[in-house]
Amino acid sequence: MFKLHSNYKPTGDQPEAIESLVDGIKLGNKFQTLLGVTRFTVKLLLWLM
């Protein structure tokens, strides 16, 4: 196991997503999928239109 240190704080729905992933790890899930779109992706899509 490892610890991640960052000056950034999770925002929006990120805390819930992180909690869900951690729960999956604790349950022994070997594979998990995190779905979502970043602001960068949205900006890129708008720029391409």
C-alpha positions as CSV (number, residue, x, y, z in Angstrom):
1,M,0.0,0.0,0.0
2,F,1.1,3.6,-0.5
3,K,0.2,7.1,0.7
4,L,-0.4,9.9,-1.7
5,H,0.4,13.4,-0.5
6,S,-0.8,16.5,-2.4
7,N,-1.4,20.2,-1.8
8,Y,-4.6,19.8,-3.8
9,K,-8.0,19.0,-2.2
10,P,-10.6,16.9,-3.9
11,T,-13.6,18.9,-5.1
12,G,-17.1,18.3,-6.6
13,D,-17.9,14.6,-6.7
14,Q,-14.2,13.5,-6.4
15,P,-14.4,12.7,-2.6
16,E,-17.3,10.3,-3.3
17,A,-15.4,8.7,-6.2
18,I,-12.3,8.3,-4.1
19,E,-14.2,6.7,-1.3
20,S,-15.8,4.3,-3.7
21,L,-12.4,3.3,-5.1
22,V,-11.0,2.8,-1.6
23,D,-13.9,0.7,-0.6
24,G,-13.4,-1.5,-3.7
25,I,-9.7,-1.9,-2.8
26,K,-10.6,-2.9,0.8
27,L,-13.1,-5.5,-0.6
28,G,-10.4,-7.0,-2.7
29,N,-11.6,-5.9,-6.1
30,K,-8.8,-6.4,-8.6
31,F,-10.3,-4.2,-11.3
32,Q,-12.3,-1.0,-11.0
33,T,-13.3,1.6,-13.5
34,L,-13.5,5.3,-12.8
35,L,-15.8,7.1,-15.2
36,G,-15.9,10.8,-15.7
37,V,-15.0,13.8,-17.8
38,T,-12.4,16.4,-16.8
39,R,-12.7,20.1,-17.3
40,F,-9.8,19.8,-19.8
41,T,-11.8,17.3,-21.8
42,V,-14.8,19.6,-21.9
43,K,-12.7,22.6,-22.9
44,L,-11.1,20.5,-25.7
45,L,-14.4,19.3,-27.0
46,L,-15.8,22.9,-27.0
47,W,-12.7,24.1,-28.9
48,L,-13.0,21.4,-31.5
49,M,-16.6,22.3,-32.3
